[in-house]
Amino acid sequence: MRNSNHLIGFLNFFTFLLSIPILGGGIWLSTRANNTDCLKFLQWPLIVIGVAIMVISLAGFAGACYRNTFLMWVYLFAMFFIIVALIGFIIFAYAVTDKGSGKKVTDRTYSEYFLKDYSGWLKDRVMDDSYWSKISSCIRDSKVCSKMGRTVGGAPEPAETFYLRNLNPLESGCCKPPTECGYVYVNETFWSPGVVTGSNPDCTKWNNDQEQLCYSCDSCKAGVLASLKKSWRKVSVINIIVLIILVIAYVVGCAAFRNNRRIDNDEPYGEARMTKERPSRIHL
């Protein structure tokens, strides 16, 4: 009995530790949302799941230490739904970031992003005018474009050097015009009109005003989607690993709890048998 309680206590302490990377992943997404990604509602399910695992694990740990059957039932019952919720979150994260990726451009190291390559609920959410106004304002306030500036000998870096930079999705989609528009590079966020070689509608949306740039471009929306996909996939890898460990811990915990119940049911019979078989003392 004691060994089973120790095992359950250890497993709950272990799941408590597992809640830390889940909670950390949610906080990291929150930081990304505040600084670059700017979709601020996506991290909350992960934060809620992390906090829930932390609280339920403490309940299970207390139940094991004090042999409280009610707390153990609460732990096993709640942990089952938390595992289901985590599975649902992982499936959702992969489903809404399934399609779309950057495309390489000739003579450029960085990729460019096109809204037509994306589809689904997340794209519709980003394309919503009222929502996009908040996202674009967030990107503008994050100064992601102004941070791109580099100088060589006191002057902006030459075009040849800029073309070799590995820009992130937001820098590529929001801070410069698409390559096919034929704009001529002056510096990272200032481009002179050139010969338009494509029919991309973003070509007419680009503006050298540092408060506008390509924040209204479809390429900027695609850059947000690509940035979200990259962030979510990183967190999902951690979540999958944690999920596997949680399922194993849950199965072992169920087995240990069932063993505790069996021992508890056997104890009265065992004690009665020992009392019956114990020889009586002879009083002189």
C-alpha positions in Angstrom: 0.0 0.0 0.0 2.7 2.4 1.0 4.7 1.7 -2.2 1.6 2.4 -4.4 1.1 5.7 -2.6 4.7 6.6 -3.1 4.4 5.8 -6.8 1.3 7.9 -7.2 2.8 10.7 -5.3 5.9 10.6 -7.5 3.8 10.5 -10.7 1.8 13.5 -9.6 5.0 15.4 -8.8 6.3 14.4 -12.2 3.1 15.7 -14.0 3.4 18.9 -12.0 6.8 19.3 -13.5 5.4 18.5 -16.9 2.9 21.4 -16.6 5.8 23.8 -16.5 6.9 23.5 -20.2 3.2 23.6 -21.3 2.7 26.8 -19.3 6.0 28.1 -20.5 4.9 27.4 -24.1 1.7 29.4 -23.6 3.7 32.3 -22.0 6.2 32.2 -24.9 3.3 32.4 -27.4 1.9 35.3 -25.4 5.2 37.1 -25.6 5.3 36.4 -29.3 1.8 37.7 -29.7 2.7 40.9 -27.8 5.9 41.5 -29.8 5.4 40.1 -33.3 2.7 37.6 -34.1 0.0 39.8 -32.7 -2.7 37.2 -32.4 -3.4 37.4 -28.7 -6.1 34.8 -28.2 -4.3 31.7 -29.4 -2.1 31.2 -26.4 -4.8 31.1 -23.7 -6.0 27.5 -24.2 -2.4 26.4 -23.6 -2.0 28.5 -20.5 -5.3 27.2 -19.1 -4.2 23.6 -19.8 -0.8 24.2 -18.1 -2.4 25.7 -15.0 -5.0 23.0 -14.8 -2.4 20.2 -15.0 -0.4 22.0 -12.2 -3.4 22.3 -9.9 -4.7 18.8 -10.5 -1.3 17.3 -10.0 -1.0 19.0 -6.6 -4.4 17.6 -5.7 -3.3 14.1 -6.7 0.0 14.5 -4.8 -2.0 15.5 -1.7 -4.4 12.6 -2.2 -1.5 10.2 -2.4 0.3 11.6 0.7 -2.8 11.6 2.9 -4.4 8.5 1.3 -7.4 10.6 0.4 -9.5 8.5 -2.0 -11.7 11.5 -3.0 -8.7 13.6 -4.1 -7.3 10.7 -6.1 -10.7 10.3 -7.9 -10.7 14.0 -8.7 -7.1 13.8 -10.0 -7.8 10.8 -12.3 -11.1 12.1 -13.5 -9.8 15.6 -14.2 -6.5 14.4 -15.7 -8.5 12.4 -18.3 -10.2 15.5 -19.6 -7.0 17.5 -19.5 -5.3 14.9 -21.7 -8.3 15.0 -24.1 -8.1 18.8 -24.1 -4.4 18.7 -24.9 -5.0 16.2 -27.7 -7.7 18.5 -29.1 -5.4 21.5 -28.9 -2.6 19.8 -30.7 -4.9 18.6 -33.5 -6.4 22.1 -33.7 -2.9 23.7 -33.9 -1.8 21.5 -36.7 -5.1 21.8 -38.5 -5.2 25.6 -38.6 -1.5 25.9 -39.6 -1.5 23.0 -42.1 -1.2 24.9 -45.3 1.1 27.6 -46.6 4.8 28.2 -46.7 7.3 30.7 -48.0 8.5 30.6 -51.6 12.0 31.3 -52.7 12.7 34.1 -55.1 15.4 34.2 -57.7 18.6 35.9 -56.5 17.2 36.3 -53.0 18.0 34.4 -49.8 14.8 35.3 -48.1 11.4 33.8 -48.9 8.2 35.7 -49.9 4.7 34.9 -48.7 1.4 34.8 -50.6 -2.0 34.8 -49.0 -3.5 32.5 -51.7 -1.3 29.7 -50.4 -3.2 29.7 -47.1 -6.7 28.6 -46.3 -9.0 27.8 -43.4 -10.3 29.3 -40.2 -7.1 31.1 -39.2 -6.8 32.8 -42.6 -10.4 34.0 -42.4 -9.7 35.3 -38.9 -6.6 37.3 -40.1 -8.4 38.6 -43.2 -11.3 40.0 -41.2 -11.0 43.8 -41.6 -11.8 44.6 -38.0 -9.3 42.1 -36.7 -6.6 42.9 -39.2 -6.7 46.6 -38.1 -5.7 45.4 -34.6 -3.0 43.1 -35.9 -1.5 45.6 -38.3 -1.5 48.2 -35.5 0.3 45.7 -33.2 2.9 45.0 -35.9 3.4 48.7 -36.4 3.8 49.3 -32.7 6.3 46.4 -32.4 8.7 48.3 -34.6 9.6 45.1 -36.4 10.4 47.0 -39.6 12.4 49.8 -38.1 14.6 47.2 -36.4 15.7 45.9 -39.8 17.9 48.9 -40.4 21.7 48.2 -40.9 24.4 50.5 -41.9 27.8 49.9 -43.7 30.2 52.8 -43.2 27.5 55.1 -42.1 25.3 54.4 -45.1 22.4 51.9 -45.5 23.7 48.4 -46.5 23.8 47.9 -50.3 21.1 46.0 -52.1 23.3 43.0 -52.7 23.8 42.5 -49.0 20.1 43.0 -48.2 19.2 40.4 -50.7 21.3 37.9 -48.9 19.6 38.4 -45.6 17.4 35.7 -44.1 14.3 37.8 -43.3 11.6 36.4 -41.1 8.0 36.2 -42.4 6.9 39.6 -41.0 10.0 41.4 -42.3 9.6 39.9 -45.7 5.8 40.3 -46.0 5.2 43.6 -44.2 8.4 45.7 -44.4 9.2 45.6 -48.1 7.3 45.3 -51.4 7.1 42.0 -53.3 10.0 41.4 -55.6 7.7 41.0 -58.6 6.6 44.6 -58.2 9.9 45.8 -59.5 10.7 48.4 -56.9 14.3 49.6 -56.6 16.0 49.2 -53.2 17.1 52.3 -51.4 17.2 51.0 -47.9 15.4 48.3 -45.9 12.1 50.1 -45.8 12.3 52.6 -48.6 12.0 51.6 -52.2 11.8 53.6 -55.4 9.1 52.8 -58.0 10.4 50.7 -60.8 9.0 48.6 -63.7 6.1 46.5 -62.5 6.6 43.0 -63.8 3.6 41.3 -62.1 -0.1 41.8 -61.4 0.2 41.4 -57.7 -2.3 43.8 -56.0 0.2 44.5 -53.3 2.3 46.5 -55.8 -0.2 49.4 -55.5 -0.5 49.0 -51.7 3.1 49.6 -50.9 3.9 53.0 -49.4 7.2 54.5 -48.4 5.5 56.2 -45.5 7.0 54.4 -42.5 3.6 54.2 -40.8 2.1 52.4 -43.8 4.8 50.4 -45.7 3.0 47.1 -46.7 0.9 46.8 -43.6 -2.3 46.6 -45.8 -0.7 44.1 -48.2 -1.9 40.5 -48.5 1.8 39.5 -48.2 1.8 41.0 -44.7 -1.2 38.9 -43.8 0.5 35.9 -45.2 3.6 36.7 -43.2 1.6 36.8 -40.0 0.1 33.3 -40.9 3.6 32.0 -41.6 5.0 33.4 -38.4 2.1 31.8 -36.4 2.7 28.5 -38.1 6.4 28.6 -37.2 5.6 29.5 -33.5 2.8 26.9 -33.1 4.7 24.1 -34.6 7.6 24.6 -32.2 5.2 24.6 -29.2 3.3 21.6 -30.6 6.4 19.4 -30.7 6.8 20.1 -26.9 3.1 19.4 -26.4 3.3 16.0 -28.1 6.2 14.9 -26.0 4.5 16.1 -22.8 1.2 14.4 -24.0 3.0 11.0 -24.4 4.5 11.2 -20.9 1.2 12.3 -19.4 -0.7 9.3 -20.9 2.0 6.9 -19.6 1.8 8.6 -16.2 -2.0 8.5 -16.2 -2.1 4.8 -17.1 0.5 3.9 -14.4 -1.4 6.1 -11.9 -4.7 4.3 -12.7 -3.0 0.9 -12.1 -1.5 2.1 -8.8 -4.8 3.5 -7.7 -6.6 0.3 -8.5 -3.9 -1.6 -6.6 -4.5 0.7 -3.6 -8.2 0.0 -3.8 -7.6 -3.8 -3.9 -5.3 -3.6 -0.9 -7.8 -1.5 1.1 -10.5 -4.1 0.4 -8.3 -6.9 1.5 -7.0 -5.3 4.7 -10.1 -5.9 6.9 -10.1 -9.6 5.9 -6.4 -9.9 6.5 -6.6 -8.2 9.8 -9.5 -10.4 10.9 -7.7 -13.5 9.8 -4.6 -12.6 11.7 -6.7 -11.8 14.8 -8.4 -15.2 14.6 -5.2 -17.2 14.1 -3.3 -15.3 16.8 -3.0 -17.6 19.8 -4.6 -16.4 23.0 -2.5 -15.7 25.9 -2.8 -18.0 28.9 -3.5 -16.1 32.0 -2.2 -17.7 35.1 
